[in-house]
Amino acid sequence: MAYRKLKETISTLQKSEETHRSLLEEIEEGYLEADVTGKITLCNQSFCRITGYSLDELKVMDFREYV
């Protein structure tokens, strides 16, 4: 019973994450998330297009210096 509930919870979380990522990729606005150290942890393709940087380039940048 507990195993089934765990599987349902994981499935729900995965669907939620897919929806979140899909929405971020569909919007035209640039979006990014950074951790407390300034490391970019997530950004959408619109942000890459707007800034002219690739995702790989952004992952090593310090967001605080970029802004």
mmCIF file of the N, C-alpha and C atoms, coordinates in Angstrom:
data_MODEL
# 
_entry.id   MODEL 
# 
loop_
_atom_site.group_PDB 
_atom_site.id 
_atom_site.type_symbol 
_atom_site.label_atom_id 
_atom_site.label_alt_id 
_atom_site.label_comp_id 
_atom_site.label_asym_id 
_atom_site.label_entity_id 
_atom_site.label_seq_id 
_atom_site.pdbx_PDB_ins_code 
_atom_site.Cartn_x 
_atom_site.Cartn_y 
_atom_site.Cartn_z 
_atom_site.occupancy 
_atom_site.B_iso_or_equiv 
_atom_site.pdbx_formal_charge 
_atom_site.auth_seq_id 
_atom_site.auth_comp_id 
_atom_site.auth_asym_id 
_atom_site.auth_atom_id 
_atom_site.pdbx_PDB_model_num 
ATOM 1   N N  . MET A 1 1  ? 0.824  -1.192 0.000   1.00 0.00 ? 1  MET A N  1 
ATOM 2   C CA . MET A 1 1  ? 0.000  0.000  0.000   1.00 0.00 ? 1  MET A CA 1 
ATOM 3   C C  . MET A 1 1  ? 0.872  1.261  0.000   1.00 0.00 ? 1  MET A C  1 
ATOM 4   N N  . ALA A 1 2  ? 1.860  1.322  0.890   1.00 0.00 ? 2  ALA A N  1 
ATOM 5   C CA . ALA A 1 2  ? 2.731  2.504  0.970   1.00 0.00 ? 2  ALA A CA 1 
ATOM 6   C C  . ALA A 1 2  ? 3.544  2.649  -0.309  1.00 0.00 ? 2  ALA A C  1 
ATOM 7   N N  . TYR A 1 3  ? 3.968  1.525  -0.882  1.00 0.00 ? 3  TYR A N  1 
ATOM 8   C CA . TYR A 1 3  ? 4.736  1.555  -2.120  1.00 0.00 ? 3  TYR A CA 1 
ATOM 9   C C  . TYR A 1 3  ? 3.899  2.142  -3.252  1.00 0.00 ? 3  TYR A C  1 
ATOM 10  N N  . ARG A 1 4  ? 2.643  1.781  -3.333  1.00 0.00 ? 4  ARG A N  1 
ATOM 11  C CA . ARG A 1 4  ? 1.757  2.298  -4.373  1.00 0.00 ? 4  ARG A CA 1 
ATOM 12  C C  . ARG A 1 4  ? 1.561  3.802  -4.212  1.00 0.00 ? 4  ARG A C  1 
ATOM 13  N N  . LYS A 1 5  ? 1.399  4.248  -2.980  1.00 0.00 ? 5  LYS A N  1 
ATOM 14  C CA . LYS A 1 5  ? 1.234  5.679  -2.704  1.00 0.00 ? 5  LYS A CA 1 
ATOM 15  C C  . LYS A 1 5  ? 2.499  6.440  -3.090  1.00 0.00 ? 5  LYS A C  1 
ATOM 16  N N  . LEU A 1 6  ? 3.661  5.862  -2.810  1.00 0.00 ? 6  LEU A N  1 
ATOM 17  C CA . LEU A 1 6  ? 4.936  6.477  -3.181  1.00 0.00 ? 6  LEU A CA 1 
ATOM 18  C C  . LEU A 1 6  ? 5.044  6.594  -4.699  1.00 0.00 ? 6  LEU A C  1 
ATOM 19  N N  . LYS A 1 7  ? 4.671  5.539  -5.417  1.00 0.00 ? 7  LYS A N  1 
ATOM 20  C CA . LYS A 1 7  ? 4.710  5.568  -6.883  1.00 0.00 ? 7  LYS A CA 1 
ATOM 21  C C  . LYS A 1 7  ? 3.758  6.633  -7.432  1.00 0.00 ? 7  LYS A C  1 
ATOM 22  N N  . GLU A 1 8  ? 2.585  6.770  -6.840  1.00 0.00 ? 8  GLU A N  1 
ATOM 23  C CA . GLU A 1 8  ? 1.623  7.784  -7.271  1.00 0.00 ? 8  GLU A CA 1 
ATOM 24  C C  . GLU A 1 8  ? 2.167  9.194  -7.028  1.00 0.00 ? 8  GLU A C  1 
ATOM 25  N N  . THR A 1 9  ? 2.806  9.378  -5.888  1.00 0.00 ? 9  THR A N  1 
ATOM 26  C CA . THR A 1 9  ? 3.383  10.677 -5.548  1.00 0.00 ? 9  THR A CA 1 
ATOM 27  C C  . THR A 1 9  ? 4.506  11.030 -6.513  1.00 0.00 ? 9  THR A C  1 
ATOM 28  N N  . ILE A 1 10 ? 5.375  10.077 -6.799  1.00 0.00 ? 10 ILE A N  1 
ATOM 29  C CA . ILE A 1 10 ? 6.469  10.304 -7.759  1.00 0.00 ? 10 ILE A CA 1 
ATOM 30  C C  . ILE A 1 10 ? 5.914  10.639 -9.127  1.00 0.00 ? 10 ILE A C  1 
ATOM 31  N N  . SER A 1 11 ? 4.905  9.924  -9.551  1.00 0.00 ? 11 SER A N  1 
ATOM 32  C CA . SER A 1 11 ? 4.283  10.176 -10.852 1.00 0.00 ? 11 SER A CA 1 
ATOM 33  C C  . SER A 1 11 ? 3.678  11.580 -10.909 1.00 0.00 ? 11 SER A C  1 
ATOM 34  N N  . THR A 1 12 ? 3.009  11.980 -9.846  1.00 0.00 ? 12 THR A N  1 
ATOM 35  C CA . THR A 1 12 ? 2.415  13.314 -9.778  1.00 0.00 ? 12 THR A CA 1 
ATOM 36  C C  . THR A 1 12 ? 3.487  14.387 -9.846  1.00 0.00 ? 12 THR A C  1 
ATOM 37  N N  . LEU A 1 13 ? 4.586  14.198 -9.127  1.00 0.00 ? 13 LEU A N  1 
ATOM 38  C CA . LEU A 1 13 ? 5.685  15.159 -9.154  1.00 0.00 ? 13 LEU A CA 1 
ATOM 39  C C  . LEU A 1 13 ? 6.327  15.245 -10.531 1.00 0.00 ? 13 LEU A C  1 
ATOM 40  N N  . GLN A 1 14 ? 6.491  14.114 -11.184 1.00 0.00 ? 14 GLN A N  1 
ATOM 41  C CA . GLN A 1 14 ? 7.082  14.101 -12.524 1.00 0.00 ? 14 GLN A CA 1 
ATOM 42  C C  . GLN A 1 14 ? 6.190  14.846 -13.513 1.00 0.00 ? 14 GLN A C  1 
ATOM 43  N N  . LYS A 1 15 ? 4.893  14.636 -13.434 1.00 0.00 ? 15 LYS A N  1 
ATOM 44  C CA . LYS A 1 15 ? 3.961  15.335 -14.314 1.00 0.00 ? 15 LYS A CA 1 
ATOM 45  C C  . LYS A 1 15 ? 3.996  16.836 -14.056 1.00 0.00 ? 15 LYS A C  1 
ATOM 46  N N  . SER A 1 16 ? 4.082  17.218 -12.788 1.00 0.00 ? 16 SER A N  1 
ATOM 47  C CA . SER A 1 16 ? 4.147  18.624 -12.438 1.00 0.00 ? 16 SER A CA 1 
ATOM 48  C C  . SER A 1 16 ? 5.422  19.254 -12.984 1.00 0.00 ? 16 SER A C  1 
ATOM 49  N N  . GLU A 1 17 ? 6.533  18.561 -12.865 1.00 0.00 ? 17 GLU A N  1 
ATOM 50  C CA . GLU A 1 17 ? 7.801  19.072 -13.386 1.00 0.00 ? 17 GLU A CA 1 
ATOM 51  C C  . GLU A 1 17 ? 7.748  19.208 -14.910 1.00 0.00 ? 17 GLU A C  1 
ATOM 52  N N  . GLU A 1 18 ? 7.164  18.233 -15.580 1.00 0.00 ? 18 GLU A N  1 
ATOM 53  C CA . GLU A 1 18 ? 7.025  18.301 -17.040 1.00 0.00 ? 18 GLU A CA 1 
ATOM 54  C C  . GLU A 1 18 ? 6.187  19.509 -17.449 1.00 0.00 ? 18 GLU A C  1 
ATOM 55  N N  . THR A 1 19 ? 5.107  19.755 -16.732 1.00 0.00 ? 19 THR A N  1 
ATOM 56  C CA . THR A 1 19 ? 4.247  20.896 -17.017 1.00 0.00 ? 19 THR A CA 1 
ATOM 57  C C  . THR A 1 19 ? 5.012  22.200 -16.808 1.00 0.00 ? 19 THR A C  1 
ATOM 58  N N  . HIS A 1 20 ? 5.738  22.293 -15.719 1.00 0.00 ? 20 HIS A N  1 
ATOM 59  C CA . HIS A 1 20 ? 6.527  23.477 -15.393 1.00 0.00 ? 20 HIS A CA 1 
ATOM 60  C C  . HIS A 1 20 ? 7.551  23.750 -16.493 1.00 0.00 ? 20 HIS A C  1 
ATOM 61  N N  . ARG A 1 21 ? 8.296  22.740 -16.882 1.00 0.00 ? 21 ARG A N  1 
ATOM 62  C CA . ARG A 1 21 ? 9.319  22.906 -17.921 1.00 0.00 ? 21 ARG A CA 1 
ATOM 63  C C  . ARG A 1 21 ? 8.687  23.259 -19.271 1.00 0.00 ? 21 ARG A C  1 
ATOM 64  N N  . SER A 1 22 ? 7.577  22.644 -19.572 1.00 0.00 ? 22 SER A N  1 
ATOM 65  C CA . SER A 1 22 ? 6.886  22.931 -20.830 1.00 0.00 ? 22 SER A CA 1 
ATOM 66  C C  . SER A 1 22 ? 6.440  24.384 -20.885 1.00 0.00 ? 22 SER A C  1 
ATOM 67  N N  . LEU A 1 23 ? 5.880  24.874 -19.797 1.00 0.00 ? 23 LEU A N  1 
ATOM 68  C CA . LEU A 1 23 ? 5.441  26.267 -19.742 1.00 0.00 ? 23 LEU A CA 1 
ATOM 69  C C  . LEU A 1 23 ? 6.613  27.219 -19.902 1.00 0.00 ? 23 LEU A C  1 
ATOM 70  N N  . LEU A 1 24 ? 7.727  26.918 -19.254 1.00 0.00 ? 24 LEU A N  1 
ATOM 71  C CA . LEU A 1 24 ? 8.904  27.778 -19.353 1.00 0.00 ? 24 LEU A CA 1 
ATOM 72  C C  . LEU A 1 24 ? 9.445  27.842 -20.771 1.00 0.00 ? 24 LEU A C  1 
ATOM 73  N N  . GLU A 1 25 ? 9.372  26.738 -21.485 1.00 0.00 ? 25 GLU A N  1 
ATOM 74  C CA . GLU A 1 25 ? 9.886  26.717 -22.850 1.00 0.00 ? 25 GLU A CA 1 
ATOM 75  C C  . GLU A 1 25 ? 8.931  27.380 -23.842 1.00 0.00 ? 25 GLU A C  1 
ATOM 76  N N  . GLU A 1 26 ? 7.668  27.449 -23.507 1.00 0.00 ? 26 GLU A N  1 
ATOM 77  C CA . GLU A 1 26 ? 6.688  28.016 -24.422 1.00 0.00 ? 26 GLU A CA 1 
ATOM 78  C C  . GLU A 1 26 ? 6.586  29.533 -24.328 1.00 0.00 ? 26 GLU A C  1 
ATOM 79  N N  . ILE A 1 27 ? 6.983  30.121 -23.199 1.00 0.00 ? 27 ILE A N  1 
ATOM 80  C CA . ILE A 1 27 ? 6.860  31.566 -23.073 1.00 0.00 ? 27 ILE A CA 1 
ATOM 81  C C  . ILE A 1 27 ? 7.986  32.267 -23.829 1.00 0.00 ? 27 ILE A C  1 
ATOM 82  N N  . GLU A 1 28 ? 7.716  33.444 -24.309 1.00 0.00 ? 28 GLU A N  1 
ATOM 83  C CA . GLU A 1 28 ? 8.704  34.199 -25.062 1.00 0.00 ? 28 GLU A CA 1 
ATOM 84  C C  . GLU A 1 28 ? 9.636  34.988 -24.146 1.00 0.00 ? 28 GLU A C  1 
ATOM 85  N N  . GLU A 1 29 ? 9.231  35.207 -22.917 1.00 0.00 ? 29 GLU A N  1 
ATOM 86  C CA . GLU A 1 29 ? 10.047 35.948 -21.972 1.00 0.00 ? 29 GLU A CA 1 
ATOM 87  C C  . GLU A 1 29 ? 11.199 35.071 -21.487 1.00 0.00 ? 29 GLU A C  1 
ATOM 88  N N  . GLY A 1 30 ? 12.327 35.715 -21.245 1.00 0.00 ? 30 GLY A N  1 
ATOM 89  C CA . GLY A 1 30 ? 13.448 34.991 -20.684 1.00 0.00 ? 30 GLY A CA 1 
ATOM 90  C C  . GLY A 1 30 ? 13.193 34.678 -19.221 1.00 0.00 ? 30 GLY A C  1 
ATOM 91  N N  . TYR A 1 31 ? 13.562 33.502 -18.812 1.00 0.00 ? 31 TYR A N  1 
ATOM 92  C CA . TYR A 1 31 ? 13.363 33.084 -17.426 1.00 0.00 ? 31 TYR A CA 1 
ATOM 93  C C  . TYR A 1 31 ? 14.625 32.388 -16.944 1.00 0.00 ? 31 TYR A C  1 
ATOM 94  N N  . LEU A 1 32 ? 15.033 32.701 -15.711 1.00 0.00 ? 32 LEU A N  1 
ATOM 95  C CA . LEU A 1 32 ? 16.147 31.973 -15.123 1.00 0.00 ? 32 LEU A CA 1 
ATOM 96  C C  . LEU A 1 32 ? 15.980 31.873 -13.635 1.00 0.00 ? 32 LEU A C  1 
ATOM 97  N N  . GLU A 1 33 ? 16.642 30.891 -13.077 1.00 0.00 ? 33 GLU A N  1 
ATOM 98  C CA . GLU A 1 33 ? 16.714 30.718 -11.635 1.00 0.00 ? 33 GLU A CA 1 
ATOM 99  C C  . GLU A 1 33 ? 18.186 30.599 -11.289 1.00 0.00 ? 33 GLU A C  1 
ATOM 100 N N  . ALA A 1 34 ? 18.562 31.201 -10.159 1.00 0.00 ? 34 ALA A N  1 
ATOM 101 C CA . ALA A 1 34 ? 19.938 31.122 -9.683  1.00 0.00 ? 34 ALA A CA 1 
ATOM 102 C C  . ALA A 1 34 ? 19.930 30.762 -8.206  1.00 0.00 ? 34 ALA A C  1 
ATOM 103 N N  . ASP A 1 35 ? 20.988 30.093 -7.763  1.00 0.00 ? 35 ASP A N  1 
ATOM 104 C CA . ASP A 1 35 ? 21.082 29.766 -6.344  1.00 0.00 ? 35 ASP A CA 1 
ATOM 105 C C  . ASP A 1 35 ? 21.693 30.946 -5.584  1.00 0.00 ? 35 ASP A C  1 
ATOM 106 N N  . VAL A 1 36 ? 21.868 30.797 -4.295  1.00 0.00 ? 36 VAL A N  1 
ATOM 107 C CA . VAL A 1 36 ? 22.354 31.901 -3.461  1.00 0.00 ? 36 VAL A CA 1 
ATOM 108 C C  . VAL A 1 36 ? 23.782 32.314 -3.778  1.00 0.00 ? 36 VAL A C  1 
ATOM 109 N N  . THR A 1 37 ? 24.518 31.452 -4.463  1.00 0.00 ? 37 THR A N  1 
ATOM 110 C CA . THR A 1 37 ? 25.893 31.792 -4.830  1.00 0.00 ? 37 THR A CA 1 
ATOM 111 C C  . THR A 1 37 ? 25.966 32.517 -6.165  1.00 0.00 ? 37 THR A C  1 
ATOM 112 N N  . GLY A 1 38 ? 24.822 32.659 -6.835  1.00 0.00 ? 38 GLY A N  1 
ATOM 113 C CA . GLY A 1 38 ? 24.785 33.321 -8.133  1.00 0.00 ? 38 GLY A CA 1 
ATOM 114 C C  . GLY A 1 38 ? 24.868 32.376 -9.310  1.00 0.00 ? 38 GLY A C  1 
ATOM 115 N N  . LYS A 1 39 ? 25.011 31.079 -9.052  1.00 0.00 ? 39 LYS A N  1 
ATOM 116 C CA . LYS A 1 39 ? 25.094 30.092 -10.128 1.00 0.00 ? 39 LYS A CA 1 
ATOM 117 C C  . LYS A 1 39 ? 23.715 29.901 -10.765 1.00 0.00 ? 39 LYS A C  1 
ATOM 118 N N  . ILE A 1 40 ? 23.661 30.027 -12.087 1.00 0.00 ? 40 ILE A N  1 
ATOM 119 C CA . ILE A 1 40 ? 22.399 29.832 -12.803 1.00 0.00 ? 40 ILE A CA 1 
ATOM 120 C C  . ILE A 1 40 ? 22.077 28.346 -12.796 1.00 0.00 ? 40 ILE A C  1 
ATOM 121 N N  . THR A 1 41 ? 20.919 28.007 -12.257 1.00 0.00 ? 41 THR A N  1 
ATOM 122 C CA . THR A 1 41 ? 20.529 26.612 -12.125 1.00 0.00 ? 41 THR A CA 1 
ATOM 123 C C  . THR A 1 41 ? 19.484 26.190 -13.150 1.00 0.00 ? 41 THR A C  1 
ATOM 124 N N  . LEU A 1 42 ? 18.786 27.168 -13.728 1.00 0.00 ? 42 LEU A N  1 
ATOM 125 C CA . LEU A 1 42 ? 17.739 26.864 -14.698 1.00 0.00 ? 42 LEU A CA 1 
ATOM 126 C C  . LEU A 1 42 ? 17.467 28.091 -15.532 1.00 0.00 ? 42 LEU A C  1 
ATOM 127 N N  . CYS A 1 43 ? 17.334 27.919 -16.830 1.00 0.00 ? 43 CYS A N  1 
ATOM 128 C CA . CYS A 1 43 ? 16.878 29.013 -17.686 1.00 0.00 ? 43 CYS A CA 1 
ATOM 129 C C  . CYS A 1 43 ? 16.211 28.411 -18.908 1.00 0.00 ? 43 CYS A C  1 
ATOM 130 N N  . ASN A 1 44 ? 15.360 29.205 -19.531 1.00 0.00 ? 44 ASN A N  1 
ATOM 131 C CA . ASN A 1 44 ? 14.679 28.704 -20.713 1.00 0.00 ? 44 ASN A CA 1 
ATOM 132 C C  . ASN A 1 44 ? 15.409 29.153 -21.986 1.00 0.00 ? 44 ASN A C  1 
ATOM 133 N N  . GLN A 1 45 ? 14.987 28.606 -23.106 1.00 0.00 ? 45 GLN A N  1 
ATOM 134 C CA . GLN A 1 45 ? 15.634 28.911 -24.381 1.00 0.00 ? 45 GLN A CA 1 
ATOM 135 C C  . GLN A 1 45 ? 15.442 30.375 -24.775 1.00 0.00 ? 45 GLN A C  1 
ATOM 136 N N  . SER A 1 46 ? 14.350 30.968 -24.366 1.00 0.00 ? 46 SER A N  1 
ATOM 137 C CA . SER A 1 46 ? 14.140 32.384 -24.661 1.00 0.00 ? 46 SER A CA 1 
ATOM 138 C C  . SER A 1 46 ? 15.210 33.232 -23.989 1.00 0.00 ? 46 SER A C  1 
ATOM 139 N N  . PHE A 1 47 ? 15.594 32.878 -22.768 1.00 0.00 ? 47 PHE A N  1 
ATOM 140 C CA . PHE A 1 47 ? 16.650 33.619 -22.084 1.00 0.00 ? 47 PHE A CA 1 
ATOM 141 C C  . PHE A 1 47 ? 17.960 33.482 -22.849 1.00 0.00 ? 47 PHE A C  1 
ATOM 142 N N  . CYS A 1 48 ? 18.239 32.284 -23.328 1.00 0.00 ? 48 CYS A N  1 
ATOM 143 C CA . CYS A 1 48 ? 19.455 32.069 -24.130 1.00 0.00 ? 48 CYS A CA 1 
ATOM 144 C C  . CYS A 1 48 ? 19.407 32.920 -25.394 1.00 0.00 ? 48 CYS A C  1 
ATOM 145 N N  . ARG A 1 49 ? 18.282 32.920 -26.072 1.00 0.00 ? 49 ARG A N  1 
ATOM 146 C CA . ARG A 1 49 ? 18.149 33.691 -27.309 1.00 0.00 ? 49 ARG A CA 1 
ATOM 147 C C  . ARG A 1 49 ? 18.309 35.187 -27.040 1.00 0.00 ? 49 ARG A C  1 
ATOM 148 N N  . ILE A 1 50 ? 17.692 35.671 -25.984 1.00 0.00 ? 50 ILE A N  1 
ATOM 149 C CA . ILE A 1 50 ? 17.733 37.097 -25.650 1.00 0.00 ? 50 ILE A CA 1 
ATOM 150 C C  . ILE A 1 50 ? 19.153 37.533 -25.293 1.00 0.00 ? 50 ILE A C  1 
ATOM 151 N N  . THR A 1 51 ? 19.858 36.708 -24.529 1.00 0.00 ? 51 THR A N  1 
ATOM 152 C CA . THR A 1 51 ? 21.195 37.094 -24.074 1.00 0.00 ? 51 THR A CA 1 
ATOM 153 C C  . THR A 1 51 ? 22.285 36.761 -25.089 1.00 0.00 ? 51 THR A C  1 
ATOM 154 N N  . GLY A 1 52 ? 21.985 35.835 -25.995 1.00 0.00 ? 52 GLY A N  1 
ATOM 155 C CA . GLY A 1 52 ? 22.993 35.415 -26.969 1.00 0.00 ? 52 GLY A CA 1 
ATOM 156 C C  . GLY A 1 52 ? 23.961 34.372 -26.432 1.00 0.00 ? 52 GLY A C  1 
ATOM 157 N N  . TYR A 1 53 ? 23.711 33.866 -25.231 1.00 0.00 ? 53 TYR A N  1 
ATOM 158 C CA . TYR A 1 53 ? 24.557 32.835 -24.642 1.00 0.00 ? 53 TYR A CA 1 
ATOM 159 C C  . TYR A 1 53 ? 23.883 31.471 -24.760 1.00 0.00 ? 53 TYR A C  1 
ATOM 160 N N  . SER A 1 54 ? 24.707 30.439 -24.878 1.00 0.00 ? 54 SER A N  1 
ATOM 161 C CA . SER A 1 54 ? 24.168 29.080 -24.872 1.00 0.00 ? 54 SER A CA 1 
ATOM 162 C C  . SER A 1 54 ? 23.905 28.661 -23.431 1.00 0.00 ? 54 SER A C  1 
ATOM 163 N N  . LEU A 1 55 ? 23.157 27.589 -23.274 1.00 0.00 ? 55 LEU A N  1 
ATOM 164 C CA . LEU A 1 55 ? 22.876 27.063 -21.944 1.00 0.00 ? 55 LEU A CA 1 
ATOM 165 C C  . LEU A 1 55 ? 24.175 26.672 -21.247 1.00 0.00 ? 55 LEU A C  1 
ATOM 166 N N  . ASP A 1 56 ? 25.094 26.061 -21.975 1.00 0.00 ? 56 ASP A N  1 
ATOM 167 C CA . ASP A 1 56 ? 26.377 25.667 -21.383 1.00 0.00 ? 56 ASP A CA 1 
ATOM 168 C C  . ASP A 1 56 ? 27.169 26.881 -20.912 1.00 0.00 ? 56 ASP A C  1 
ATOM 169 N N  . GLU A 1 57 ? 27.142 27.954 -21.675 1.00 0.00 ? 57 GLU A N  1 
ATOM 170 C CA . GLU A 1 57 ? 27.837 29.175 -21.269 1.00 0.00 ? 57 GLU A CA 1 
ATOM 171 C C  . GLU A 1 57 ? 27.205 29.776 -20.010 1.00 0.00 ? 57 GLU A C  1 
ATOM 172 N N  . LEU A 1 58 ? 25.889 29.779 -19.966 1.00 0.00 ? 58 LEU A N  1 
ATOM 173 C CA . LEU A 1 58 ? 25.193 30.369 -18.817 1.00 0.00 ? 58 LEU A CA 1 
ATOM 174 C C  . LEU A 1 58 ? 25.407 29.567 -17.542 1.00 0.00 ? 58 LEU A C  1 
ATOM 175 N N  . LYS A 1 59 ? 25.533 28.261 -17.663 1.00 0.00 ? 59 LYS A N  1 
ATOM 176 C CA . LYS A 1 59 ? 25.688 27.414 -16.478 1.00 0.00 ? 59 LYS A CA 1 
ATOM 177 C C  . LYS A 1 59 ? 26.956 27.718 -15.696 1.00 0.00 ? 59 LYS A C  1 
ATOM 178 N N  . VAL A 1 60 ? 27.959 28.281 -16.351 1.00 0.00 ? 60 VAL A N  1 
ATOM 179 C CA . VAL A 1 60 ? 29.217 28.575 -15.644 1.00 0.00 ? 60 VAL A CA 1 
ATOM 180 C C  . VAL A 1 60 ? 29.328 30.049 -15.264 1.00 0.00 ? 60 VAL A C  1 
ATOM 181 N N  . MET A 1 61 ? 28.326 30.841 -15.603 1.00 0.00 ? 61 MET A N  1 
ATOM 182 C CA . MET A 1 61 ? 28.347 32.258 -15.282 1.00 0.00 ? 61 MET A CA 1 
ATOM 183 C C  . MET A 1 61 ? 27.818 32.523 -13.879 1.00 0.00 ? 61 MET A C  1 
ATOM 184 N N  . ASP A 1 62 ? 28.286 33.586 -13.286 1.00 0.00 ? 62 ASP A N  1 
ATOM 185 C CA . ASP A 1 62 ? 27.761 34.066 -12.012 1.00 0.00 ? 62 ASP A CA 1 
ATOM 186 C C  . ASP A 1 62 ? 26.693 35.099 -12.345 1.00 0.00 ? 62 ASP A C  1 
ATOM 187 N N  . PHE A 1 63 ? 25.462 34.783 -12.028 1.00 0.00 ? 63 PHE A N  1 
ATOM 188 C CA . PHE A 1 63 ? 24.347 35.655 -12.368 1.00 0.00 ? 63 PHE A CA 1 
ATOM 189 C C  . PHE A 1 63 ? 24.538 37.058 -11.819 1.00 0.00 ? 63 PHE A C  1 
ATOM 190 N N  . ARG A 1 64 ? 25.119 37.179 -10.642 1.00 0.00 ? 64 ARG A N  1 
ATOM 191 C CA . ARG A 1 64 ? 25.306 38.490 -10.030 1.00 0.00 ? 64 ARG A CA 1 
ATOM 192 C C  . ARG A 1 64 ? 26.242 39.368 -10.863 1.00 0.00 ? 64 ARG A C  1 
ATOM 193 N N  . GLU A 1 65 ? 27.217 38.768 -11.517 1.00 0.00 ? 65 GLU A N  1 
ATOM 194 C CA . GLU A 1 65 ? 28.107 39.536 -12.380 1.00 0.00 ? 65 GLU A CA 1 
ATOM 195 C C  . GLU A 1 65 ? 27.438 39.877 -13.707 1.00 0.00 ? 65 GLU A C  1 
ATOM 196 N N  . TYR A 1 66 ? 26.577 38.987 -14.173 1.00 0.00 ? 66 TYR A N  1 
ATOM 197 C CA . TYR A 1 66 ? 25.884 39.195 -15.445 1.00 0.00 ? 66 TYR A CA 1 
ATOM 198 C C  . TYR A 1 66 ? 24.948 40.396 -15.355 1.00 0.00 ? 66 TYR A C  1 
ATOM 199 N N  . VAL A 1 67 ? 24.232 40.492 -14.248 1.00 0.00 ? 67 VAL A N  1 
ATOM 200 C CA . VAL A 1 67 ? 23.264 41.575 -14.078 1.00 0.00 ? 67 VAL A CA 1 
ATOM 201 C C  . VAL A 1 67 ? 24.010 42.858 -13.826 1.00 0.00 ? 67 VAL A C  1 
# 
